[in-house]
Amino acid sequence: MGEPVPVWKAMLVMREMFSQSSLCRELFISHIRMNFQALFSILNELLPADTPEHRRYQTAFSVISQCVHYRGAAQIIRELVPSDLYEARFTPECIAEHITQFVFAALGLEPSLTERFSHRDGCEPTEQTKVAATEEAGE
């Protein structure tokens, strides 16, 4: 999602993610670790205090998996989804909003997806995700 990435570049990044070469390992791991720590700290604020540590990591990896899937499978998704729908509802902003709403619903911080979709199309930010985005931006 986001800016188009040449296939060779996406393949290289995926290869490094699953089988790091010694040349790129440190740079790649430090970049991933920085982003992971930011996500983990956000989840630590959202999850109940008694959430076991392994569940905190699993929740973080669930979020990451969705992001990696949408990025890595972008060409396949584009082929499967009608082009007008893809252009309107598969923007980086809509995908980020979907992942946020999905995770918030799973954590019980928002209504379930079935409750939400019975009232609107689900791409617009909900009050909870607006608050989370505002807090993250430091406003």
Steps between C-alpha positions, in 0.01 A plus 500: 500500500614858478757583235542237227807287562681312223454124528875441538516738796203340677655154443833617640339643813291184551809281457689708755208478739491120487869426449729788590838528335787601725535828309149624565416326827595778743343781298187298433460383860558847646235648267251226582576515872438876512158462334416192707579679825271788402215258422566298816486810719167603344359152558626504860285809557195336343522148643382419852783504755462127567546402134772232489822604330471234229153633407642853473757378249242293312270802475786711363585232245133484393509871419832464319371201304208699365732783393746260335217318324349814349843621391632169370179392329416842352523379140281197568249711695487746210415210266228361729320822593303698238710800399249769604465339843877458529564867417234621745539262795848348486700817549770492768271711722205261461719194562653662810152588623378145435790342687451742792125436515556125471750495786291735716194278444702190590615670821144606587587869464247551218179329393543179303544529127152357436343763726697780336436392140126482552507881539768625256764386256782480754774701330441819695679537833295421808515718811740253667744496209481880468594533869784249461637683195480836678682364806766337281558831320552667838208739465 
